Amino acid sequence: MTLPQLAGLAMVRQAMPTTIKPWLPAIGTGVMGWFALDGLLRLSHLPIASGLTLAGLGLGASLLRRRQPRGPAPTDVPGWLGRLEQLEGQFLRLAAEPAPAKAELASRMRKNQLAALRQELDRQGLQLALVGTCPPALALQPDLIEALRGSEILQLHWAHPLPAWSNDWSWPEAFAACDLLIHHLRTPLSAADLRWLEALPAAQPAWLLVEFSRGDQTLEGLAAELRSQLGQDLSQRLLFWNGLPTTLAASISPLARHLASAGAELRRGRQLRRLEQLHGLWQCELEQLRRQHFLPLQRRTQWLVAAGVVAAPLPSLDLLVLAVANGLMLREMARLWDCPWTFEQLQAAASELAKAALAQGVVEWSSQLLTGLVKLHGATWLVGGALQALSAAYLTRVVARSMADMLALSAGVSEPDLAEIKRQAPLLVAKAAAAEKLDWPAFLEQGRQWLRNLPPAGMDSSELMAAEPTP
């Protein structure tokens, strides 16, 4: 899968409180959030009447999260090594929080991976591999090495045949460490040959050694046929061979000249490629770790929003409660994703997601389903303002997920591009909504638990907000 770039250091480091009660005294944060949400309401021309609508707007402010345009990738080995070291620092900060022993074991594994890669980076000469579903006889290996011999030190691996069928058509990891692949093909090309060529990593240099049999078709006709089946890059790296050992050197001579002139370039390309691959692997693992921290945060905030809709009799108080919750959520998400954006930038980006969620009818969809449940179950599990509260919680859930996706996509971007965020917001929200719809039964079960935990009417508002379903 494609992988997130390294995010910058977070400007805000506050941790999410373990309880909800301490959030209420944060009046300063609440007032700042109130003004931000009030501005959003004016821009979107939405009425300030429904606690649900207000909740939806506040939700947007709490959900800025993953990726949009990425920062530029490093262009040298020290740059990639620096990014890997920064990722390790993020791992240590996040992984050590719940399980220090497990984090230490994972850290040792990453250190071993990086040490092995550093050793590979220092490797001299070039490593090649001959691959294919039906490679030529191993006895030809000395002839091929001699034909390619030049000023570079060469090591040629004669690989086992690629399988004729695969579940994922993923190239073996061992080939990624090679500077160049020689893919042997026999005409006519089989479906497996074409499928393996299609799965070839884009950054992996490869030449095609095409073994053809004598027949009526001319070499020019064969070349034209292959170029119609292959991409432009591979079409420029064709080596035609009639299968005779005596002609192998002549057939392979274009590749030999390429190795003589581009050896240093191939080595540098392999070093950068391998560093980027390890960075991508680590980034995926780090994203999984961030999601583990994010889910409890998402759950706490959605029920805080729901409690605010139930408890606040006035829209202005509703806004204040939601602003406090979402302001703290924004800060915690910035900490998780090491996002360097200011709080105002986070709120501006979040508002685009909130407006996209409202425009796509997330509230209407959840409200209709909840209304249907009321008709089926009567007042046994939905009473009073619970319908609006649960819809507000669900909207929070969707927008929070889309924010997380935005922050991951925005890793390495020093400042948000609001125009780009506005363009991507509908897609991010649509994907988040589709994913959350699959988890609708789990959300309803959490909603039932939350409603059962609600204190009796007249209870202090801080106690009302502390009512959160058990995970």
N, C-alpha and C positions, 0 to 999 in steps of 0.2 A: 504494500500500500504506500500512497505518497505521504511525505513525512514533514512535520512542522520544523521551521527554523528556530534557532535559539532566541529566546526573548530577552529583552534588556532587564536590568535590575529594577525591581518595583520601587516606586517612589513612596508608596504607602505600605507600612509594615504591620498595621494593627491586626491582631488575630481575632477570629470570630469568638465571642463570648460563649462559654459552655452553657449558660442559662439565658433565658430571654428577659428576665426581670431587669438586669442592669442596663438593658438597651433604652428603657423608657426615660431615664434621666438625661439621656444624650440630647438635650434640647437644642444645643448649637447645631449638631448634625441635622436634627429634624428641621430646624428653621431653614437651613441652607437647602435641604432637599425639597422643602415646601416651595421655596421660590423657584427652584428648577422645574418642579412639576407644574407649578402655576404657569410658567412660561411655555411649557409644552402644551398645556391645555389651550392657551391662547393661539399658539401656532397651528394646532390641529383643529381649532374651531369646534371642540367637543363640549357638550353641556356639562356643567358642574353639578349634576343632580344625583346620578347613580353612584352608590358606593362601589359597585362593580366596575363601572367605567373608570372611576378614579383609581381603583386598584390596578386595573390594566395598565394605566399610564405609569403608575409608580413602579409596576413590575418592570417595565422597560428599563427604567433607570437602574434596576438591580441586575440586569442581565447582560452585560457586555462580554463577550467572551472569546472568541477564538481567532480566526484568521481571515485576513483579507490580503492585501498585497504583502508579500514577504520581503524581508530585507535582502540586500544583495549577498550572494554566497561568497565565501572567501575564495581567493584566486591563488593561494599558495599553501604550502604545508604548514608553516607556523600559524596561519590564520585558522585553519581547521583544527589544529591541536589546541589553540586557544579556546575555540568554541567547545571542544570536548571537555576541557578543564572546567569551563563555566557550567556545563551541564552536570558535571560531577558535583559541583557545589550545590546546585539545585536539588540533586538527588539526596545529598546528605541532609539538607534542610527539611525536605518533605518526608523522606522515608524514615528518618530517625524519630519522627513524632509519635507514631503509634507502636512501632516495633523496632527498637534499637538493635537487637541481635540479628534480626532478619536483614535490616539495613546494612549492617556491617558485612554480612555474608555477600550480599549483592554488590557492595562496594568492592570487595576483594575480587569478585568475578569481573567487574568492569576494569579494574586495574590490570588484571591478567589479559583481558582482551586488548587493552591499549598497549601493554608491553609487547604482546605478540605482534601487533600492527607496527609498532615502532621498529621492531626487528625486521619486519618485512620491508619497511620503507628504506632501510639501509642496504637492501639486497642489490648486488651488482649484476650486470648483464641483463639478459632478457629470458623470460620463461614463456614458452609457446606450448600449445596443446593441439593435437590433431583429434578432431571429434567428428562424429557422424553416426547415423543409424547403421551403416555398413562400411566401416573403415577398411582401408586396404590392408594387406598382409603386414604383420609386424616386421617381417624381414626387410621391408623397405625403409625402416627407420634410419639406419646408417646412411643410406643414399639421400634421404630428405635432409638430414642434418648437414651432410657435406654440401648439398646444393644451396643451403641457406647460410653456410659459414661465411663470416666476414670479420670485421674488427670487433664486433660485440661477442661477449661470452654467451652462448646459447644453451638452453636446457629445453629439450623437447619431450613432452609427455604424450604417450600414445594411449588415448583414453579407451575405456570399454565402450561398446556400442551404446548409443542412446536408445532408450526403449521406443518401440513402435507406437506405444500409447501411454499416456500419462494422465493422472487426475487433474493436475494443475499446470502441466507443461512448464515447470519451473526448472531453470538450468541449475545443475549441481553447484554448490557453493565453492567447490575446489577450483572451478574454472574462473571465478571472479578474481583470484590472485594472479592469474596469467596476464602477461602484457598483451598477448594477441592470441586469437584462436584461428586455426585453419580448419574450416568446416568442409569435410569431404562429402561430395554428392555424386550420385550415379543417375544418369538420365535413362528414362524419363523420371522426373522428380516424383516422389511419393507424397501422399497427403501428410505423412509424419514428418518428412523433410520440410515441407512448407510450414507446418505448425511449429517446428522447432526454430526455424528461421524467424517466424513471426514473434516468438517469445524471446528472442535474443535481446538482452538488455541494450538499450539505445547507446549507452556510453561504452559498451564493450567492443573494442576493435576486432574485426573478423574479416578474413579473406575466404573465398569459396573456391575450393579445388574441385572442379567439375570433371568427372571421369565420363567420357562419352564413348560409345561403341561405334564402329564404322557402319555406315548406312547411307541411305540416299540423302539424308539431310546434310546440308553444308554447314560448316562451322559458323558462317555468318547467320544462317537461318536459326541455328541453335542459340546463338547469342541474342538474337532478336526475341526469340521465344522466352528465354530466361529473363530478359529485361522487362518483359511484359508481366512476369509473375513476381518479380522482386522489386524492392524499393530502389530509389535512385542511388542511395549510398552503396548498397550491396552490388548493384549492377556495375559499379565502377571498380569493383574488386574481384573480378572473375578471373580464374586461372583454368584454362582448358587443358586437359590431359587425356591422352588416348589409352592410358592404362599400362603402357610399356615402361619397364624400369629404365630403359635407355633414353627415354624422352622426358623423364621426370625433371631433370635439372633445367632443361630448356623451358618447360612449362612453368616451373616455379620461379624463374629468374626475375619477373617483375616484383615479386614479394621479397626476394633477396636484395634487390636494389632499394626497396622501401626500408627494410631493416637497417641497411647500411647508412641511410641518410636520416632516418627518423628514430633511431634508437633512444636518444635522450628524451625526445618528445613522448614516445610510448611509455617510458619509465615514469615521467612526470604525470602523464595522464592516469596511469595505474595508481600512483600514490594518491592523487587527489580523489580518484574514484573510490578507492578503498576507505579513505578518511570520511568521505561523504556518506558511504554506506554505513559505517559504524555510527556516525552522527545520526543518521536516520533511524537506526535500530534503537539507539539510546533515547532519541526524542520520542519514539513510539512508547517505550517503556515509561518515560517520564510523563507522557500524556495520560497513560493509564493510571499512574499514581495520582496525578492531579484530579482525575475524575473521581477517584476514591475519596479524596478530600472534599470534592465539590458536591457530591450527592447529599451528604448530611446537611451541608449549607443550603442547598436548594430546598430540601425538605423543611428545615427550620423556618426559612423565609416564607415559603408558601403558606405555612400554617399561621405564622405571625400576621401575614396579610389577611388571611381568612378571619382571624380573631379580630383584627382591626376593623373589618367590615361589619362584624357582628356587634362589636363593642361601641363603635363611634356613632353617636346619634346625629352628628353634624358632618357634612361633607368636608369642612375645613379641618376638623379633628381627624377625620378619616385620612385626609391627605397627610397630616402631620405624622400619624402613626406609620403610614406606608413609607414616608420619606425617611424616617429614622431607620426602619428595617432595610430599605433598599440602599441607603447610603452606606451602612455597615457592610452590606453584601458586596457592593461595588469594591470597597476597599479590600475585603478578603479575597475576592476574585483577582484583583490586581496583584495581591501578594502571591497567590497560587501560581499565576501565569507570569510573574515577574514583568508585569506590564509597566512601562515607564510613563504612561500617559497621566496627565493631571486629572483630578477628580472632575473638573468641568468637561474635559475631553471625553472622559468615560460616560458622563451623563448625556452629552450630546449624541454620542454613538448609540447609547442605550435607547434614547428616545426614538431613533429611527427604527429600531427593532420593535419597540412597543407599538408604534403607529402601523408598522407592517402587520403585526399580529392582530391588531384590531381590524385592519382593513380586510384581512383574510377570514374574519368571522370566527376566530377561536372561541370567543365568548359565546356567540350564538350557538355554535356546535355543542359546547359543553352544557349550556343552559337547556337546550332542547333534550339532550339525553337525560339530564337530571330531572327535568319536568316529566319525562316518560317514566322514570323510576318512581316519582311521587305518585303517579296514577296507578302504578302497579302495587306499590307498598304503602300507600297512604301516608299517614303522619307518623308511621313507626320509625322512620329514620331521617326524615327531612322536615324541619319545622321552622317557622319564623323566617329569619334572614339567612338560614343555612344555605338556601339555594344560591343566593348571591355570593356568599362566603366561599362556597366550594368552587363556583365558577371563577372567582377571583384567584383562588389558590391554583386552579388548573392553568389559568392564564400566566400566573407567575412561573409555573413549572415550565411552560413552553418557551417563554421569553428567556428564562434563565438558561435553558439548554442552548438556545440560539446564541446567547451571549458567550457562553463557554466556547462554542464553535468559532465565533468571531475572534476571541482572544487567542485561541490556538493558531488560527490562520494569520493573525497579525503579529506573531512572534517575530521580533527583530525589527519591527517598524517603530521608529521613534515618535512619530506623531500620526494620529488617525487622518485618513483621507475621507472626509465626511461624504463627499460626492460618491466615492466608490462604495462606502458602507451603505449609503442609501440605495445604490444600484443592487447590491448583493443582499440587502435585508430581506426582500420577499422570498428569495430562495433559501436563505438560512432559516427563516421562520417556518417555511413550508416543510423543510426537512425535519426540523425539530418537532413540529406538530405531527407529522406522519409517524415519527419514532415514538412520541408520547402516546399517540392513539393506541399503539400496540400494547401499552402498559396501562390502559384505562382501567381494567379490573383491579390492578394493584392500587391505583389511585383511589378508587371507590372504597376499597377495604381500609386504606389509611383514613379516608374521610369518615367512615363509620366509627373508627376508633377515636378520631378527633372529636366527633360529636358526642360520643359517650363520655369523653373526658371533660367536656365543657362544664364549668361550675354553674350553680343555680343563678337565676337572674338576680341582679343587684350585687354580685360579687365584685370585688375590686378589679379594675381593668388590668392591672399587672398580673393578677392571678389568672385572669381569663386568657391572657396571651401566653401564659406558661403551659397551657393545655396543648400538648403535642403528642401525636400518636407514636406508639413505640415502633421502631423500625421492624 
